[in-house]
Amino acid sequence: MIPQTYETLYIIRPDLSDEQLEQVILQYQTILQEQGATEVTIQHRGKRRLAYPIKKFREGVYIQIDFKGSGTAISVMERAMRLSEEVIRFLTIAVEAEEADAA
């Protein structure tokens, strides 16, 4: 089975310290690697103003993770995000092969 390429964008609460932020990012990277994901790359998109308040926050820190893996890796990571108080929103999409090659 060929692993699918995925892209996850998640928004972290803006009131965390830099150390806490790095800890949260590392937590999800570790979950993916434990689930067998490969080519995990993280892009820190910075703090941005939200279009509308989410969980009473008007800003959020955007983080993007690109990786190759299975659907089980996604479900484990998204479950952890859903239970987390630090992550206020997340979205995972499958990247088409042509798009993945161009990136």
C-alpha positions, -999 to 999 in steps of 0.1 A, spaced: 0 0 0 14 34 -10 12 60 17 -10 90 9 3 125 13 -17 147 38 -17 182 49 -30 193 84 -35 229 93 -43 236 130 -47 267 150 -33 270 185 -44 294 213 -25 326 211 -19 329 248 7 301 251 43 309 257 69 300 231 80 270 251 45 257 254 39 263 217 70 242 208 58 215 232 24 213 215 39 212 180 64 184 191 35 165 206 16 161 173 48 155 153 57 126 177 21 112 174 25 110 136 59 95 138 48 69 163 19 60 139 44 54 110 41 87 92 71 97 71 84 129 56 69 150 84 75 187 77 63 215 99 57 250 88 51 277 115 26 302 98 27 326 127 1 344 147 -29 357 127 -62 374 134 -91 351 130 -121 360 107 -144 353 136 -139 343 173 -132 307 180 -136 296 216 -135 333 226 -101 338 208 -97 365 181 -62 354 172 -45 321 167 -11 306 159 -13 287 126 8 255 122 9 233 90 21 197 90 28 179 57 33 141 59 29 107 42 10 82 62 -21 62 67 -56 71 78 -50 56 112 -22 82 119 -47 110 111 -74 96 133 -50 92 163 -37 128 158 -71 143 153 -85 126 184 -56 141 204 -63 175 189 -100 172 197 -93 165 233 -66 192 236 -74 226 251 -45 242 232 -58 234 197 -88 256 188 -94 243 152 -78 218 128 -83 205 93 -67 176 74 -68 171 36 -54 145 13 -30 161 -12 -33 149 -48 -1 133 -63 4 161 -88 2 188 -60 26 169 -38 52 166 -65 50 204 -72 54 213 -35 
